[in-house]
Amino acid sequence: MPQTALTKAWRMLGHWLGVINTQLLLAIAFFVVITPLALLFKVMGRDLLGMKPQHRKSDWVVVDKSWTADSFKNQY
């Protein structure tokens, strides 16, 4: 089916409306959901990623788990 000028214009309009709509929705989600949550966690002193500087010799985390051959089967 050949594309007419009207079809091309309509598809281009739809594309740009989609781009603008996506950017707008992501910005709203960021500033309405993520930013207040981050500020709340900052006020509460929560460090979910463990990025606060700690006074310790190493960043290694000791895991007390014994590994067996069966623990490597069906990992996913």
PDB file with SEQRES, HELIX, SHEET and CRYST1 records, atoms N, CA, C and O in Angstrom:
SEQRES   1 A   76  MET PRO GLN THR ALA LEU THR LYS ALA TRP ARG MET LEU          
SEQRES   2 A   76  GLY HIS TRP LEU GLY VAL ILE ASN THR GLN LEU LEU LEU          
SEQRES   3 A   76  ALA ILE ALA PHE PHE VAL VAL ILE THR PRO LEU ALA LEU          
SEQRES   4 A   76  LEU PHE LYS VAL MET GLY ARG ASP LEU LEU GLY MET LYS          
SEQRES   5 A   76  PRO GLN HIS ARG LYS SER ASP TRP VAL VAL VAL ASP LYS          
SEQRES   6 A   76  SER TRP THR ALA ASP SER PHE LYS ASN GLN TYR                  
HELIX    1 AA1 ALA A    5  ALA A   29  1                                  25    
HELIX    2 AA2 PHE A   30  ILE A   34  3                                   5    
HELIX    3 AA3 THR A   35  MET A   44  1                                  10    
HELIX    4 AA4 ALA A   69  PHE A   72  5                                   4    
CRYST1    1.000    1.000    1.000  90.00  90.00  90.00 P 1           1          
ATOM      1  N   MET A   1       0.841  -1.170   0.000  1.00  0.00           N  
ATOM      2  CA  MET A   1       0.000   0.000   0.000  1.00  0.00           C  
ATOM      3  C   MET A   1       0.894   1.243   0.000  1.00  0.00           C  
ATOM      4  O   MET A   1       1.702   1.414   0.912  1.00  0.00           O  
ATOM      5  N   PRO A   2       0.766   2.078  -0.968  1.00  0.00           N  
ATOM      6  CA  PRO A   2       1.623   3.269  -1.039  1.00  0.00           C  
ATOM      7  C   PRO A   2       1.220   4.284   0.025  1.00  0.00           C  
ATOM      8  O   PRO A   2       0.046   4.450   0.356  1.00  0.00           O  
ATOM      9  N   GLN A   3       2.237   4.949   0.540  1.00  0.00           N  
ATOM     10  CA  GLN A   3       1.993   5.954   1.560  1.00  0.00           C  
ATOM     11  C   GLN A   3       1.689   7.293   0.905  1.00  0.00           C  
ATOM     12  O   GLN A   3       2.437   7.767   0.050  1.00  0.00           O  
ATOM     13  N   THR A   4       0.607   7.878   1.309  1.00  0.00           N  
ATOM     14  CA  THR A   4       0.272   9.204   0.805  1.00  0.00           C  
ATOM     15  C   THR A   4       0.896  10.246   1.726  1.00  0.00           C  
ATOM     16  O   THR A   4       1.447   9.912   2.776  1.00  0.00           O  
ATOM     17  N   ALA A   5       0.806  11.477   1.332  1.00  0.00           N  
ATOM     18  CA  ALA A   5       1.356  12.565   2.146  1.00  0.00           C  
ATOM     19  C   ALA A   5       0.610  12.658   3.471  1.00  0.00           C  
ATOM     20  O   ALA A   5       1.200  12.955   4.510  1.00  0.00           O  
ATOM     21  N   LEU A   6      -0.695  12.401   3.421  1.00  0.00           N  
ATOM     22  CA  LEU A   6      -1.492  12.445   4.640  1.00  0.00           C  
ATOM     23  C   LEU A   6      -1.062  11.341   5.609  1.00  0.00           C  
ATOM     24  O   LEU A   6      -0.970  11.569   6.815  1.00  0.00           O  
ATOM     25  N   THR A   7      -0.803  10.160   5.082  1.00  0.00           N  
ATOM     26  CA  THR A   7      -0.366   9.049   5.930  1.00  0.00           C  
ATOM     27  C   THR A   7       0.988   9.340   6.554  1.00  0.00           C  
ATOM     28  O   THR A   7       1.195   9.081   7.739  1.00  0.00           O  
ATOM     29  N   LYS A   8       1.905   9.872   5.769  1.00  0.00           N  
ATOM     30  CA  LYS A   8       3.230  10.212   6.300  1.00  0.00           C  
ATOM     31  C   LYS A   8       3.124  11.281   7.384  1.00  0.00           C  
ATOM     32  O   LYS A   8       3.771  11.180   8.426  1.00  0.00           O  
ATOM     33  N   ALA A   9       2.310  12.299   7.137  1.00  0.00           N  
ATOM     34  CA  ALA A   9       2.150  13.366   8.123  1.00  0.00           C  
ATOM     35  C   ALA A   9       1.519  12.816   9.403  1.00  0.00           C  
ATOM     36  O   ALA A   9       1.928  13.180  10.505  1.00  0.00           O  
ATOM     37  N   TRP A  10       0.525  11.944   9.255  1.00  0.00           N  
ATOM     38  CA  TRP A  10      -0.157  11.367  10.421  1.00  0.00           C  
ATOM     39  C   TRP A  10       0.809  10.505  11.243  1.00  0.00           C  
ATOM     40  O   TRP A  10       0.810  10.572  12.472  1.00  0.00           O  
ATOM     41  N   ARG A  11       1.626   9.701  10.565  1.00  0.00           N  
ATOM     42  CA  ARG A  11       2.598   8.858  11.266  1.00  0.00           C  
ATOM     43  C   ARG A  11       3.663   9.709  11.942  1.00  0.00           C  
ATOM     44  O   ARG A  11       4.086   9.393  13.054  1.00  0.00           O  
ATOM     45  N   MET A  12       4.102  10.778  11.297  1.00  0.00           N  
ATOM     46  CA  MET A  12       5.106  11.647  11.902  1.00  0.00           C  
ATOM     47  C   MET A  12       4.521  12.355  13.121  1.00  0.00           C  
ATOM     48  O   MET A  12       5.197  12.483  14.141  1.00  0.00           O  
ATOM     49  N   LEU A  13       3.277  12.813  13.027  1.00  0.00           N  
ATOM     50  CA  LEU A  13       2.616  13.442  14.163  1.00  0.00           C  
ATOM     51  C   LEU A  13       2.486  12.445  15.313  1.00  0.00           C  
ATOM     52  O   LEU A  13       2.749  12.789  16.465  1.00  0.00           O  
ATOM     53  N   GLY A  14       2.088  11.230  15.007  1.00  0.00           N  
ATOM     54  CA  GLY A  14       1.966  10.196  16.038  1.00  0.00           C  
ATOM     55  C   GLY A  14       3.297   9.890  16.696  1.00  0.00           C  
ATOM     56  O   GLY A  14       3.366   9.707  17.911  1.00  0.00           O  
ATOM     57  N   HIS A  15       4.345   9.834  15.908  1.00  0.00           N  
ATOM     58  CA  HIS A  15       5.685   9.569  16.454  1.00  0.00           C  
ATOM     59  C   HIS A  15       6.086  10.667  17.436  1.00  0.00           C  
ATOM     60  O   HIS A  15       6.516  10.375  18.551  1.00  0.00           O  
ATOM     61  N   TRP A  16       5.947  11.930  17.028  1.00  0.00           N  
ATOM     62  CA  TRP A  16       6.381  13.027  17.885  1.00  0.00           C  
ATOM     63  C   TRP A  16       5.494  13.173  19.116  1.00  0.00           C  
ATOM     64  O   TRP A  16       5.978  13.534  20.189  1.00  0.00           O  
ATOM     65  N   LEU A  17       4.205  12.895  18.971  1.00  0.00           N  
ATOM     66  CA  LEU A  17       3.338  12.903  20.152  1.00  0.00           C  
ATOM     67  C   LEU A  17       3.751  11.807  21.124  1.00  0.00           C  
ATOM     68  O   LEU A  17       3.711  12.007  22.338  1.00  0.00           O  
ATOM     69  N   GLY A  18       4.148  10.656  20.602  1.00  0.00           N  
ATOM     70  CA  GLY A  18       4.627   9.571  21.459  1.00  0.00           C  
ATOM     71  C   GLY A  18       5.910   9.931  22.175  1.00  0.00           C  
ATOM     72  O   GLY A  18       6.060   9.635  23.361  1.00  0.00           O  
ATOM     73  N   VAL A  19       6.830  10.559  21.481  1.00  0.00           N  
ATOM     74  CA  VAL A  19       8.099  10.972  22.091  1.00  0.00           C  
ATOM     75  C   VAL A  19       7.844  11.985  23.199  1.00  0.00           C  
ATOM     76  O   VAL A  19       8.383  11.851  24.297  1.00  0.00           O  
ATOM     77  N   ILE A  20       7.035  12.988  22.922  1.00  0.00           N  
ATOM     78  CA  ILE A  20       6.744  14.019  23.918  1.00  0.00           C  
ATOM     79  C   ILE A  20       5.995  13.411  25.101  1.00  0.00           C  
ATOM     80  O   ILE A  20       6.301  13.709  26.255  1.00  0.00           O  
ATOM     81  N   ASN A  21       5.024  12.569  24.813  1.00  0.00           N  
ATOM     82  CA  ASN A  21       4.225  11.947  25.865  1.00  0.00           C  
ATOM     83  C   ASN A  21       5.101  11.076  26.770  1.00  0.00           C  
ATOM     84  O   ASN A  21       4.948  11.104  27.992  1.00  0.00           O  
ATOM     85  N   THR A  22       6.002  10.318  26.186  1.00  0.00           N  
ATOM     86  CA  THR A  22       6.878   9.459  26.969  1.00  0.00           C  
ATOM     87  C   THR A  22       7.782  10.287  27.877  1.00  0.00           C  
ATOM     88  O   THR A  22       7.933   9.972  29.057  1.00  0.00           O  
ATOM     89  N   GLN A  23       8.375  11.330  27.340  1.00  0.00           N  
ATOM     90  CA  GLN A  23       9.254  12.184  28.139  1.00  0.00           C  
ATOM     91  C   GLN A  23       8.473  12.860  29.264  1.00  0.00           C  
ATOM     92  O   GLN A  23       8.963  12.979  30.387  1.00  0.00           O  
ATOM     93  N   LEU A  24       7.273  13.294  28.956  1.00  0.00           N  
ATOM     94  CA  LEU A  24       6.443  13.959  29.956  1.00  0.00           C  
ATOM     95  C   LEU A  24       6.052  12.991  31.072  1.00  0.00           C  
ATOM     96  O   LEU A  24       6.131  13.338  32.251  1.00  0.00           O  
ATOM     97  N   LEU A  25       5.635  11.794  30.710  1.00  0.00           N  
ATOM     98  CA  LEU A  25       5.240  10.808  31.719  1.00  0.00           C  
ATOM     99  C   LEU A  25       6.424  10.385  32.583  1.00  0.00           C  
ATOM    100  O   LEU A  25       6.278  10.223  33.795  1.00  0.00           O  
ATOM    101  N   LEU A  26       7.582  10.207  31.980  1.00  0.00           N  
ATOM    102  CA  LEU A  26       8.765   9.837  32.762  1.00  0.00           C  
ATOM    103  C   LEU A  26       9.177  10.964  33.711  1.00  0.00           C  
ATOM    104  O   LEU A  26       9.565  10.707  34.851  1.00  0.00           O  
ATOM    105  N   ALA A  27       9.094  12.195  33.246  1.00  0.00           N  
ATOM    106  CA  ALA A  27       9.444  13.328  34.106  1.00  0.00           C  
ATOM    107  C   ALA A  27       8.473  13.435  35.269  1.00  0.00           C  
ATOM    108  O   ALA A  27       8.888  13.666  36.405  1.00  0.00           O  
ATOM    109  N   ILE A  28       7.192  13.270  34.997  1.00  0.00           N  
ATOM    110  CA  ILE A  28       6.196  13.338  36.066  1.00  0.00           C  
ATOM    111  C   ILE A  28       6.425  12.221  37.071  1.00  0.00           C  
ATOM    112  O   ILE A  28       6.383  12.456  38.279  1.00  0.00           O  
ATOM    113  N   ALA A  29       6.668  10.999  36.584  1.00  0.00           N  
ATOM    114  CA  ALA A  29       6.912   9.873  37.484  1.00  0.00           C  
ATOM    115  C   ALA A  29       8.147  10.125  38.337  1.00  0.00           C  
ATOM    116  O   ALA A  29       8.159   9.808  39.526  1.00  0.00           O  
ATOM    117  N   PHE A  30       9.176  10.688  37.738  1.00  0.00           N  
ATOM    118  CA  PHE A  30      10.403  10.948  38.484  1.00  0.00           C  
ATOM    119  C   PHE A  30      10.167  11.974  39.587  1.00  0.00           C  
ATOM    120  O   PHE A  30      10.548  11.752  40.736  1.00  0.00           O  
ATOM    121  N   PHE A  31       9.536  13.101  39.237  1.00  0.00           N  
ATOM    122  CA  PHE A  31       9.386  14.177  40.206  1.00  0.00           C  
ATOM    123  C   PHE A  31       8.254  13.945  41.199  1.00  0.00           C  
ATOM    124  O   PHE A  31       8.252  14.557  42.267  1.00  0.00           O  
ATOM    125  N   VAL A  32       7.293  13.081  40.881  1.00  0.00           N  
ATOM    126  CA  VAL A  32       6.178  12.842  41.791  1.00  0.00           C  
ATOM    127  C   VAL A  32       6.434  11.624  42.675  1.00  0.00           C  
ATOM    128  O   VAL A  32       5.982  11.589  43.820  1.00  0.00           O  
ATOM    129  N   VAL A  33       7.149  10.633  42.162  1.00  0.00           N  
ATOM    130  CA  VAL A  33       7.338   9.391  42.921  1.00  0.00           C  
ATOM    131  C   VAL A  33       8.756   9.271  43.471  1.00  0.00           C  
ATOM    132  O   VAL A  33       8.941   9.123  44.679  1.00  0.00           O  
ATOM    133  N   ILE A  34       9.735   9.333  42.617  1.00  0.00           N  
ATOM    134  CA  ILE A  34      11.107   9.002  43.009  1.00  0.00           C  
ATOM    135  C   ILE A  34      11.744  10.102  43.857  1.00  0.00           C  
ATOM    136  O   ILE A  34      12.384   9.802  44.865  1.00  0.00           O  
ATOM    137  N   THR A  35      11.583  11.357  43.473  1.00  0.00           N  
ATOM    138  CA  THR A  35      12.209  12.442  44.222  1.00  0.00           C  
ATOM    139  C   THR A  35      11.688  12.544  45.659  1.00  0.00           C  
ATOM    140  O   THR A  35      12.501  12.645  46.577  1.00  0.00           O  
ATOM    141  N   PRO A  36      10.364  12.523  45.901  1.00  0.00           N  
ATOM    142  CA  PRO A  36       9.913  12.571  47.294  1.00  0.00           C  
ATOM    143  C   PRO A  36      10.367  11.361  48.110  1.00  0.00           C  
ATOM    144  O   PRO A  36      10.680  11.487  49.294  1.00  0.00           O  
ATOM    145  N   LEU A  37      10.404  10.192  47.474  1.00  0.00           N  
ATOM    146  CA  LEU A  37      10.868   8.999  48.179  1.00  0.00           C  
ATOM    147  C   LEU A  37      12.334   9.143  48.560  1.00  0.00           C  
ATOM    148  O   LEU A  37      12.725   8.778  49.668  1.00  0.00           O  
ATOM    149  N   ALA A  38      13.148   9.673  47.650  1.00  0.00           N  
ATOM    150  CA  ALA A  38      14.564   9.868  47.935  1.00  0.00           C  
ATOM    151  C   ALA A  38      14.752  10.875  49.064  1.00  0.00           C  
ATOM    152  O   ALA A  38      15.600  10.680  49.935  1.00  0.00           O  
ATOM    153  N   LEU A  39      13.973  11.943  49.054  1.00  0.00           N  
ATOM    154  CA  LEU A  39      14.075  12.934  50.125  1.00  0.00           C  
ATOM    155  C   LEU A  39      13.637  12.351  51.462  1.00  0.00           C  
ATOM    156  O   LEU A  39      14.245  12.632  52.495  1.00  0.00           O  
ATOM    157  N   LEU A  40      12.586  11.541  51.444  1.00  0.00           N  
ATOM    158  CA  LEU A  40      12.127  10.886  52.668  1.00  0.00           C  
ATOM    159  C   LEU A  40      13.200   9.952  53.227  1.00  0.00           C  
ATOM    160  O   LEU A  40      13.457   9.951  54.431  1.00  0.00           O  
ATOM    161  N   PHE A  41      13.822   9.164  52.361  1.00  0.00           N  
ATOM    162  CA  PHE A  41      14.886   8.262  52.811  1.00  0.00           C  
ATOM    163  C   PHE A  41      16.078   9.046  53.337  1.00  0.00           C  
ATOM    164  O   PHE A  41      16.723   8.626  54.298  1.00  0.00           O  
ATOM    165  N   LYS A  42      16.375  10.182  52.714  1.00  0.00           N  
ATOM    166  CA  LYS A  42      17.502  11.004  53.171  1.00  0.00           C  
ATOM    167  C   LYS A  42      17.218  11.547  54.573  1.00  0.00           C  
ATOM    168  O   LYS A  42      18.100  11.557  55.431  1.00  0.00           O  
ATOM    169  N   VAL A  43      15.986  11.997  54.797  1.00  0.00           N  
ATOM    170  CA  VAL A  43      15.611  12.520  56.112  1.00  0.00           C  
ATOM    171  C   VAL A  43      15.646  11.410  57.159  1.00  0.00           C  
ATOM    172  O   VAL A  43      16.059  11.639  58.296  1.00  0.00           O  
ATOM    173  N   MET A  44      15.212  10.206  56.776  1.00  0.00           N  
ATOM    174  CA  MET A  44      15.194   9.077  57.707  1.00  0.00           C  
ATOM    175  C   MET A  44      16.584   8.486  57.929  1.00  0.00           C  
ATOM    176  O   MET A  44      16.787   7.724  58.874  1.00  0.00           O  
ATOM    177  N   GLY A  45      17.546   8.831  57.067  1.00  0.00           N  
ATOM    178  CA  GLY A  45      18.899   8.316  57.215  1.00  0.00           C  
ATOM    179  C   GLY A  45      19.087   6.920  56.648  1.00  0.00           C  
ATOM    180  O   GLY A  45      20.060   6.243  56.980  1.00  0.00           O  
ATOM    181  N   ARG A  46      18.172   6.484  55.801  1.00  0.00           N  
ATOM    182  CA  ARG A  46      18.292   5.148  55.212  1.00  0.00           C  
ATOM    183  C   ARG A  46      19.332   5.161  54.102  1.00  0.00           C  
ATOM    184  O   ARG A  46      19.414   6.111  53.324  1.00  0.00           O  
ATOM    185  N   ASP A  47      20.114   4.113  54.038  1.00  0.00           N  
ATOM    186  CA  ASP A  47      21.154   3.966  53.020  1.00  0.00           C  
ATOM    187  C   ASP A  47      20.966   2.601  52.371  1.00  0.00           C  
ATOM    188  O   ASP A  47      21.670   1.646  52.699  1.00  0.00           O  
ATOM    189  N   LEU A  48      20.015   2.519  51.453  1.00  0.00           N  
ATOM    190  CA  LEU A  48      19.654   1.231  50.865  1.00  0.00           C  
ATOM    191  C   LEU A  48      20.776   0.629  50.022  1.00  0.00           C  
ATOM    192  O   LEU A  48      20.888  -0.594  49.926  1.00  0.00           O  
ATOM    193  N   LEU A  49      21.596   1.465  49.418  1.00  0.00           N  
ATOM    194  CA  LEU A  49      22.680   0.960  48.576  1.00  0.00           C  
ATOM    195  C   LEU A  49      23.988   0.787  49.347  1.00  0.00           C  
ATOM    196  O   LEU A  49      24.970   0.301  48.785  1.00  0.00           O  
ATOM    197  N   GLY A  50      24.018   1.167  50.596  1.00  0.00           N  
ATOM    198  CA  GLY A  50      25.226   1.034  51.399  1.00  0.00           C  
ATOM    199  C   GLY A  50      26.365   1.898  50.888  1.00  0.00           C  
ATOM    200  O   GLY A  50      27.510   1.450  50.829  1.00  0.00           O  
ATOM    201  N   MET A  51      26.057   3.133  50.519  1.00  0.00           N  
ATOM    202  CA  MET A  51      27.075   3.994  49.925  1.00  0.00           C  
ATOM    203  C   MET A  51      27.662   5.004  50.902  1.00  0.00           C  
ATOM    204  O   MET A  51      28.578   5.745  50.545  1.00  0.00           O  
ATOM    205  N   LYS A  52      27.148   5.044  52.130  1.00  0.00           N  
ATOM    206  CA  LYS A  52      27.736   5.945  53.110  1.00  0.00           C  
ATOM    207  C   LYS A  52      29.133   5.458  53.462  1.00  0.00           C  
ATOM    208  O   LYS A  52      29.362   4.253  53.564  1.00  0.00           O  
ATOM    209  N   PRO A  53      30.068   6.379  53.649  1.00  0.00           N  
ATOM    210  CA  PRO A  53      31.412   5.945  54.017  1.00  0.00           C  
ATOM    211  C   PRO A  53      31.405   5.263  55.388  1.00  0.00           C  
ATOM    212  O   PRO A  53      30.874   5.795  56.362  1.00  0.00           O  
ATOM    213  N   GLN A  54      31.995   4.096  55.436  1.00  0.00           N  
ATOM    214  CA  GLN A  54      32.071   3.327  56.676  1.00  0.00           C  
ATOM    215  C   GLN A  54      33.534   3.300  57.118  1.00  0.00           C  
ATOM    216  O   GLN A  54      34.447   3.290  56.293  1.00  0.00           O  
ATOM    217  N   HIS A  55      33.730   3.288  58.401  1.00  0.00           N  
ATOM    218  CA  HIS A  55      35.094   3.216  58.919  1.00  0.00           C  
ATOM    219  C   HIS A  55      35.445   1.751  59.137  1.00  0.00           C  
ATOM    220  O   HIS A  55      35.308   1.213  60.236  1.00  0.00           O  
ATOM    221  N   ARG A  56      35.895   1.130  58.071  1.00  0.00           N  
ATOM    222  CA  ARG A  56      36.296  -0.266  58.139  1.00  0.00           C  
ATOM    223  C   ARG A  56      37.467  -0.472  57.186  1.00  0.00           C  
ATOM    224  O   ARG A  56      37.719   0.348  56.303  1.00  0.00           O  
ATOM    225  N   LYS A  57      38.169  -1.570  57.377  1.00  0.00           N  
ATOM    226  CA  LYS A  57      39.366  -1.813  56.581  1.00  0.00           C  
ATOM    227  C   LYS A  57      39.047  -2.235  55.157  1.00  0.00           C  
ATOM    228  O   LYS A  57      39.799  -1.915  54.236  1.00  0.00           O  
ATOM    229  N   SER A  58      37.942  -2.951  54.960  1.00  0.00           N  
ATOM    230  CA  SER A  58      37.656  -3.508  53.652  1.00  0.00           C  
ATOM    231  C   SER A  58      36.181  -3.358  53.309  1.00  0.00           C  
ATOM    232  O   SER A  58      35.333  -3.246  54.194  1.00  0.00           O  
ATOM    233  N   ASP A  59      35.886  -3.358  52.015  1.00  0.00           N  
ATOM    234  CA  ASP A  59      34.503  -3.307  51.557  1.00  0.00           C  
ATOM    235  C   ASP A  59      33.932  -4.696  51.301  1.00  0.00           C  
ATOM    236  O   ASP A  59      32.777  -4.820  50.894  1.00  0.00           O  
ATOM    237  N   TRP A  60      34.711  -5.729  51.530  1.00  0.00           N  
ATOM    238  CA  TRP A  60      34.237  -7.090  51.322  1.00  0.00           C  
ATOM    239  C   TRP A  60      33.157  -7.418  52.345  1.00  0.00           C  
ATOM    240  O   TRP A  60      33.246  -7.037  53.513  1.00  0.00           O  
ATOM    241  N   VAL A  61      32.139  -8.128  51.884  1.00  0.00           N  
ATOM    242  CA  VAL A  61      31.064  -8.574  52.764  1.00  0.00           C  
ATOM    243  C   VAL A  61      31.210 -10.082  52.928  1.00  0.00           C  
ATOM    244  O   VAL A  61      31.199 -10.825  51.946  1.00  0.00           O  
ATOM    245  N   VAL A  62      31.344 -10.524  54.156  1.00  0.00           N  
ATOM    246  CA  VAL A  62      31.522 -11.946  54.428  1.00  0.00           C  
ATOM    247  C   VAL A  62      30.165 -12.637  54.353  1.00  0.00           C  
ATOM    248  O   VAL A  62      29.203 -12.214  54.995  1.00  0.00           O  
ATOM    249  N   VAL A  63      30.100 -13.693  53.571  1.00  0.00           N  
ATOM    250  CA  VAL A  63      28.868 -14.462  53.418  1.00  0.00           C  
ATOM    251  C   VAL A  63      29.097 -15.830  54.035  1.00  0.00           C  
ATOM    252  O   VAL A  63      30.012 -16.556  53.648  1.00  0.00           O  
ATOM    253  N   ASP A  64      28.260 -16.169  54.992  1.00  0.00           N  
ATOM    254  CA  ASP A  64      28.373 -17.470  55.637  1.00  0.00           C  
ATOM    255  C   ASP A  64      27.423 -18.446  54.959  1.00  0.00           C  
ATOM    256  O   ASP A  64      26.314 -18.681  55.438  1.00  0.00           O  
ATOM    257  N   LYS A  65      27.864 -19.009  53.846  1.00  0.00           N  
ATOM    258  CA  LYS A  65      27.055 -19.978  53.124  1.00  0.00           C  
ATOM    259  C   LYS A  65      27.985 -21.037  52.586  1.00  0.00           C  
ATOM    260  O   LYS A  65      29.039 -20.740  52.023  1.00  0.00           O  
ATOM    261  N   SER A  66      27.584 -22.262  52.765  1.00  0.00           N  
ATOM    262  CA  SER A  66      28.388 -23.347  52.210  1.00  0.00           C  
ATOM    263  C   SER A  66      27.825 -23.711  50.841  1.00  0.00           C  
ATOM    264  O   SER A  66      26.616 -23.884  50.683  1.00  0.00           O  
ATOM    265  N   TRP A  67      28.695 -23.823  49.872  1.00  0.00           N  
ATOM    266  CA  TRP A  67      28.286 -24.114  48.509  1.00  0.00           C  
ATOM    267  C   TRP A  67      28.470 -25.601  48.229  1.00  0.00           C  
ATOM    268  O   TRP A  67      29.511 -26.175  48.549  1.00  0.00           O  
ATOM    269  N   THR A  68      27.476 -26.210  47.642  1.00  0.00           N  
ATOM    270  CA  THR A  68      27.560 -27.608  47.228  1.00  0.00           C  
ATOM    271  C   THR A  68      27.417 -27.660  45.715  1.00  0.00           C  
ATOM    272  O   THR A  68      27.078 -26.661  45.081  1.00  0.00           O  
ATOM    273  N   ALA A  69      27.676 -28.818  45.144  1.00  0.00           N  
ATOM    274  CA  ALA A  69      27.550 -28.967  43.691  1.00  0.00           C  
ATOM    275  C   ALA A  69      26.103 -28.769  43.256  1.00  0.00           C  
ATOM    276  O   ALA A  69      25.854 -28.274  42.157  1.00  0.00           O  
ATOM    277  N   ASP A  70      25.154 -29.143  44.091  1.00  0.00           N  
ATOM    278  CA  ASP A  70      23.743 -28.987  43.723  1.00  0.00           C  
ATOM    279  C   ASP A  70      23.290 -27.520  43.730  1.00  0.00           C  
ATOM    280  O   ASP A  70      22.307 -27.173  43.076  1.00  0.00           O  
ATOM    281  N   SER A  71      23.988 -26.681  44.451  1.00  0.00           N  
ATOM    282  CA  SER A  71      23.580 -25.282  44.498  1.00  0.00           C  
ATOM    283  C   SER A  71      23.865 -24.555  43.181  1.00  0.00           C  
ATOM    284  O   SER A  71      23.353 -23.457  42.965  1.00  0.00           O  
ATOM    285  N   PHE A  72      24.668 -25.146  42.305  1.00  0.00           N  
ATOM    286  CA  PHE A  72      24.979 -24.514  41.025  1.00  0.00           C  
ATOM    287  C   PHE A  72      24.073 -24.995  39.896  1.00  0.00           C  
ATOM    288  O   PHE A  72      24.190 -24.516  38.768  1.00  0.00           O  
ATOM    289  N   LYS A  73      23.177 -25.928  40.179  1.00  0.00           N  
ATOM    290  CA  LYS A  73      22.223 -26.392  39.182  1.00  0.00           C  
ATOM    291  C   LYS A  73      21.003 -25.492  39.221  1.00  0.00           C  
ATOM    292  O   LYS A  73      20.619 -25.015  40.289  1.00  0.00           O  
ATOM    293  N   ASN A  74      20.397 -25.257  38.085  1.00  0.00           N  
ATOM    294  CA  ASN A  74      19.182 -24.450  37.970  1.00  0.00           C  
ATOM    295  C   ASN A  74      19.341 -23.101  38.685  1.00  0.00           C  
ATOM    296  O   ASN A  74      18.581 -22.776  39.597  1.00  0.00           O  
ATOM    297  N   GLN A  75      20.327 -22.338  38.261  1.00  0.00           N  
ATOM    298  CA  GLN A  75      20.603 -21.068  38.903  1.00  0.00           C  
ATOM    299  C   GLN A  75      19.535 -20.017  38.629  1.00  0.00           C  
ATOM    300  O   GLN A  75      19.327 -19.098  39.421  1.00  0.00           O  
ATOM    301  N   TYR A  76      18.873 -20.171  37.510  1.00  0.00           N  
ATOM    302  CA  TYR A  76      17.905 -19.131  37.146  1.00  0.00           C  
ATOM    303  C   TYR A  76      16.505 -19.640  37.237  1.00  0.00           C  
ATOM    304  O   TYR A  76      15.560 -18.900  36.966  1.00  0.00           O  
TER     305      TYR A  76                                                      
END                                                                             
